[in-house]
Amino acid sequence: MKNYVLKTKRLGLRNWTDDDLIPFAEMCADPEVMRHFPKILTRQESDALVGRLQKHFNEYGFCYFAVDVLSSNEFVGFTGLAHQTWESEYTPCVDIGWRLKRSAWGKGYATEAAAACLDVAFQKFEIREVLAFATDTNHPSIHVMEKIGMQNMGTVQHPKIAGDPRFKHCVVYSYRNQED
Ligand SMILES: CC(C)(COP(=O)(O)OP(=O)(O)OC[C@H]1O[C@@H](n2cnc3c(N)ncnc32)[C@H](O)[C@@H]1OP(=O)(O)O)[C@@H](O)C(=O)NCCC(=O)NCCS
């Protein structure tokens, strides 16, 4: 029985386990999945990312959660919330992010998981504003931001893409707690 922090109609969101390391490394080594990032990740880099997400979960009770499809128990990637501390006019902040393996695209999973994460951000974790960042090229990701009701705030230079000629800047979207 998996320990889900939240469930949607089709998905379970949870902390990471060692069983996720291999499938996550496979996703992060897929150039198509990593197309809008500086590079694909090595096994060591993807394991280190899982370690950071587990640490974040233990500290705050949330992270970019591991996502399973409930009907098949299959791990398909991550969607969730994370504190961001890199330097810019928009940080520090909590952002929402998603990365799914290719076979899980086009099913509405990212939008379904992200909408549930926004709900818990406000209701359970008492976060007042959630931001989202994507390179200007990443139309599938920007589409998710718009579908969950986020507003375009402008652009920012993310240090990770600095000097990469493929990307001009990152776009920034925001969602504020409506009760504020
Ligand atoms: C970004 C990413 C998560 C988006 O995934 P996605 O599958 O395209 O996003 P969605 O969950 O919104 O699903 C898309 C489509 O599923 C379709 N779909 C099929 N069944 C559906 C259902 N039951 N409910 C809703 N939508 C469904 C919809 O038509 C939808 O497209 P539309 O809104 O244009 O009509 C994915 O492209 C990805 O993992 N990319 C690589 C990593 C990455 O770039 N992450 C973001 C960094 S900022």
The ligand as an ORCA input file, in Angstrom:
! r2SCAN-3c Opt
* xyz 0 1
  C       5.143     19.409    -19.652
  C       4.452     18.044    -19.660
  C       4.371     17.476    -18.245
  C       3.046     18.244    -20.225
  O       2.430     16.984    -20.345
  P       1.083     16.822    -21.189
  O       0.730     15.402    -21.177
  O       1.260     17.511    -22.501
  O       0.059     17.727    -20.377
  P      -1.460     17.524    -19.949
  O      -1.523     16.750    -18.715
  O      -2.044     18.873    -19.882
  O      -2.149     16.702    -21.104
  C      -2.151     17.145    -22.448
  C      -3.279     16.603    -23.264
  O      -3.811     15.395    -22.811
  C      -5.083     15.239    -23.463
  N      -5.955     14.344    -22.676
  C      -6.183     13.057    -22.983
  N      -6.980     12.508    -22.066
  C      -7.301     13.482    -21.178
  C      -8.102     13.498    -20.010
  N      -8.736     12.404    -19.573
  N      -8.211     14.648    -19.322
  C      -7.575     15.756    -19.748
  N      -6.799     15.795    -20.857
  C      -6.651     14.653    -21.568
  C      -5.634     16.617    -23.615
  O      -6.106     16.733    -24.935
  C      -4.457     17.535    -23.340
  O      -4.162     18.437    -24.389
  P      -4.995     19.804    -24.663
  O      -5.107     20.534    -23.368
  O      -4.160     20.510    -25.667
  O      -6.320     19.379    -25.188
  C       5.238     17.046    -20.554
  O       5.324     17.572    -21.856
  C       6.647     16.758    -20.041
  O       6.839     15.968    -19.111
  N       7.648     17.397    -20.653
  C       9.054     17.177    -20.308
  C       9.447     17.791    -18.978
  C       9.195     19.294    -18.937
  O       9.489     19.999    -19.894
  N       8.664     19.739    -17.798
  C       8.331     21.131    -17.605
  C       9.468     21.983    -17.254
  S       8.993     23.670    -17.017
*
